[in-house]
Amino acid sequence: MRYGAEILVYLKEGVLDTQGKAVAASLTRLGYDDPSVRVGKYIRVEIEASDIDSAKETFDKMCKDLLVNAIVEDYTVKVEELR
């Protein structure tokens, strides 16, 4: 069975988000009222797995092994069965 994951990677609370601050400053200059912005990453991955639980474990391992810097980043994974 084929599974896909949408992985959102974002800085942990308390970690300075310089990109987010720059985007917020630009939005303010464009006339938007006091925006709060956090910049992260969106990663789409597809794999073959025997079942959804196995797919979730694999996606989580990918995040821990390579996709996420656990010291400064958190992540969420949304898994779906593909047709």
Secondary structure, DSSP 8 states (H G I E B T S, - for coil): -EEEEEEEEEE-TTS--HHHHHHHHHHHHTT--S------EEEEEEEE-SSHHHHHHHHHHHIIIII--TTTEEEEEEEEE--
